[in-house]
Amino acid sequence: MVPVHAACALLSLAPLLVLGVPPIWTQPEQVHLSYPGKCLNLLPLPHVFSFRDTFPPPLLCNANQYPGHMTLGFFFTGVPGSMVVTWTTFNKTESKVEYGLLGGRLFEMSAKGDATLFVDWGEEKRKMFIHRVSLTGLKPAASYAYHCGSDVGWSDVFFFTALNDSTSFSPRFALYGDLGNENPQSLARLQKETQLGMYDVILHIGDFAYDMHEDNARIGDEFMRQIQSIAAYVPYMTCPGNHEATYNFSNYRNRFSMPGNTESLWYSWNLGSAHIISLSTEVYFYLEFGLELLFKQYEWLRKDLEEANKPENRAVRPWIITMGHRPMYCSDDDQDDCTTFDSKVCKRQNPIPPGLEDLFYRYGVDLELWAHEHTYERLWPVYSDKVCNGSKEQPYVNPKAPVHIITGSAGCRERTDRFNPNPKDWSAFRSTDYGYTRMQVVNASHLYLEQVSDDEYGKVIDSIWVVKDKHGFSAWF
Ligand SMILES: [Fe+2]
């Protein structure tokens, strides 16, 4: 017989025993969507990465489940009727998505994918499985309900709209950089607006979580859980920033599933009348991970821009929009690269290794989206440090150079930055409010941008229409 005091002791432990039940390691979490890419078989390169065979271990994607993903150096576009679902479990499970048309029978279709093991490079060497399932054959522009996981654990039910592949579609974007796990001030507003259906896609222009690798990558987990309420509903398209650099960008490379075969470092895709290019400015700053990455990206950019500028392509996707983390220009009062004349990302004067300003100008890039500075800044059309307005009265009507927007104030633990009190002539509008940018590519000639201040409860504090009768290099003259 158990003595009374022993029984009491056991009973007092009961709550602890309940709390001690381990979490369900087969439960999907950190669910997010992205557009996949389609291989157009243009530019075979023998070996994209210098670090593939070195440290840390590379992500190995399953070519069958992730179209085009293992094919090197090719040109990718959005694939009508497809979507990639990515999520995490801490035990190995199957990778399944069950889905159906919204309003129809739930889960009447299913698709299988594969999981890759990601071992974080921190002290604990934490392991997680990143699952990827590519849904294909979706009805363009139709809405679907889905959940993901396996028979030993399912996610909540989410919904999304399949890629509308019409070139007359007018997609609506939210875009920002520098959103952290701590002080993510704009997140609640972005979540609500996304769930209200205000956006077709989100662009996160580098610097996630602050930082994903910290606390043995638990900060990365927590951040990916935080953005699930956006990213499980609309494609969450990304590029890397400096806060992803630890362990050779491995948290970034493993957790996201962007088009192409570059582990989400650089790629392009199409939506409506826009060709959108995502790139890594970090190849200019972390040369220890391979100077050849800089040249490989540059060569890929050149080929991609050349292809996008073929008359038959530019006729249907006239807008070329780039996104990269560190700006070419900015007027903040820190000592960042963009505050210097002829920054590393620009690099006009001593073009070895080659910078991007001349390349983008030559191929008629219309709009360049940046972050990194924890502020919002809109530039007048600018090339080679000179203002190139369309006209005095209408600077953004037929501009004579690319338009630059810097939007890195979504919210993070580093707070906002300060501006230099004496900006150069190309600085058109500046704000240190927390916030983010909205963009709509309305049609072949009209593109709208506006800046939302979260500090001012969602007030639009800046807006412009970029209007172009002509695109491409010849439009500058
Ligand atoms: Fe940054």
Boltz pocket constraint, residues with backbone or C-beta under 6 A from the ligand:
constraints:
  - pocket:
      binder: B
      contacts: [[A, 207], [A, 241], [A, 242], [A, 243], [A, 325], [A, 371], [A, 372], [A, 373]]
      max_distance: 6.0
